[in-house]
Amino acid sequence: MSQFSSEDEAELQSLLRELLKSVKDRISGAPSVECAEEILLHLEETDKNFHNYEFVKYLREYVERCLGAVIEEETENLTRGDGHAVGSGQDTHAVTKRTRESTEYHKCNFASSSI
């Protein structure tokens, strides 16, 4: 299983702190904890800089490294079935379900990881 070294954990904490500092005003201005959580959950939709945060880049690279081949294979399997383009919520759900059931998913420790 993939385990993070103490250096990796320190780097992740630093990157997460950087992200939170960037959105601090939006979070601290939220009227409740639930609203702050909603802001974070929808950050990709509402923050034009979302994909530029180093934490987001790190996570994207980690997921791609661990699961990229599985996701690509499942997407290809889905399109091979009837030739339609992947894009519906139902398609996404099917790819996600198969990916989460994969050996690679469990090897990367996503199931029990705090990430």
N, C-alpha and C positions, 0 to 999 in steps of 0.2 A: 504494500500500500504506500501511496505517496504521503510522506511526512514532511512537514516544514521544519527546517533547522531553526535554531534560535535567531540566526541572522536573517533568514527569510521572514520570520515572524516580526522581527524588529523593523524590517523594510516595509512590510505590509502595514504595520501600525503607523509608521511615518507617512506612508502614502495615503492612508485613510484619514489621518489627522489633517493632511494638506487638503483633501477633498472637503472635509467638514469645515475647515476654515473658510474655504471658498463659498460655501453655502450657509455659513453661520448666520448672516443677517436674515435670510429667508426662514431658517429653522427657528431662530430665536424670536422672530416676529409672529410665529404661529400661535394661535390662541390656546392650543392644547397639544398634548403629546400626540394624540391621534392625528391632528392636523400636520404636525411636524413629520410624523411617519408617512403620511400621504405625500407630502412634499418630496421626501426621499424616494418613495416608491415610484413616483412619476418624474423623477429628475431627468431621465433621458428625454422625455417629451417636452419638458419645459426649460431646460438649460441648454442653450446653444453651444456651450463649451463642454458638454458632458463627455464627448468622445476624446477630448484633449486632456482630461485628468489622468495623471500617471497611474492612479489606482485602477481606473477603468481599463487602461491599456494593459496593465499587468494581468488583470483578471481575464481579459479577452485573449491574451496570449496563452495564459494557463489553460483555459478551456479549449482553445484551438489545438494546443499541444497534446492535451489528453484525449479530447473527444472529436477533433476535427474530422478524422477519417471515418469515424462511426456515423457522425451526422451526415457527411457527404454520401456515404454508402446507403444510409436509410432514405435519404432524399432521392437518390438515384433509383432505389428499389421502388419507391412510391411513384415516380414519374414513369418508370418502365411498365407499371401495371396497366395504365390506360392512356398514357401519353399526355396527360394534362399537366399544366404547370403547377408547381407547388406554391401555395400562397394562402389558402384558406385557413381559418382557425382549426378546422378539423384535420387538415394536413399537418399543421404545426404540432397539434396534440399527438398525432400518430408518431411523428418523428421523435418528439420529446419522450413519449412513453417507451418506445423501442430503445432510445439512447439510455434512458434511466435504467432499463433492464439489462443493459450490456455489461459484459465483463470489464470493459475499459472504464466505465463509469465507477464501478466499485473499486477498481484498482487505483483510481485517482482519489479515492477517499471522499468523493462528493457527498455520499450518503451520510457519513458521520462527521464530516468536516464542519468546522465553524464558519467556513466561507460560504 
